[in-house]
Amino acid sequence: MDPRVEQLAALANPDHASVLARYFQVRPGGYGQGDVFIGIRLGDLRTVARPYTKLEYRGADWLPLLRSPVHEHRQLALLVMAARAHRGRNDEPAAIYRDYLSNTEHVNNWDLVDASCGPIVGGFLQNRDRAPLYELAASALIWERRIAMVGSQHFLKAGETDDLFALAELLLNDRHDLMHKAVGWSLREAGKRVSRDALRGFLDRHAARMPRTALRYAIEHFDEAERQHYLRIPRE
């Protein structure tokens, strides 16, 4: 057996697995339908991942885990891939980016997306053409749309908001609640980390047609009076 799988099996907790299964909606019709949890806490997964983040990435080592039916196996692979995308040298970030986007059907819950897409996708595209983000935003797969939106938060480190705001506008009419949250969270971060005035400008143009969840997330760091101002804007 793969020693990493053995490590994870030793940390499995059936009671915690049941909690995670409910939280991530593995029930029929839930966004996580069919996923398998073995019950490992994120801190323990990060401990297992740590020594592997110091080793050069090889797809042959990590793609089998990324394609596993077990959520925590995929999570471990993505933690390592994200770390190596950030610190890897030469062709490592490009290889990780290609492997990631070739396997998005396995990056199939919001926690997996959110822990990985920033360094892997945003980091790789930082100084490159951003067109792939817009292709992802147009995908029928919710996880690819979320990768595009959340991945654009990486550009905030350089004070860049143009792509984040453009993607948020494209995704405002998304029907999925997980995308409403991703859009609102990303807008909030743009206002918090780069420019609250730029966020106000976006909201002045679009608040009337924003899903309520997205709007509430976006204005979370405003004072009460300003929150109420945006919440009271008549809906289109």
Buried (B, 14 or more C-beta within 10 A) or exposed (E): EEEBBEBBBEBBBEEBBEEBBEEBBBEEEEBBEEBBBBBBEEEBBBEBBEEBBEEEBEBEBBBBBBEBEBBBBBBBBBBBBBBBBBEBEEEBBEBBBEBBBEBBEBBBBBBBBBBBBBBBBBBBBBEEEBEBBEEBBEBEEBBBBBBBBBBBBBBBEEEBBEBBBBBBEBBBEBEBEBBBBBBBBBBBBBBEEBBBEBBBEBBEEBBEEBBEBBBBBBBBEBEEEBBEBBEEBEEE
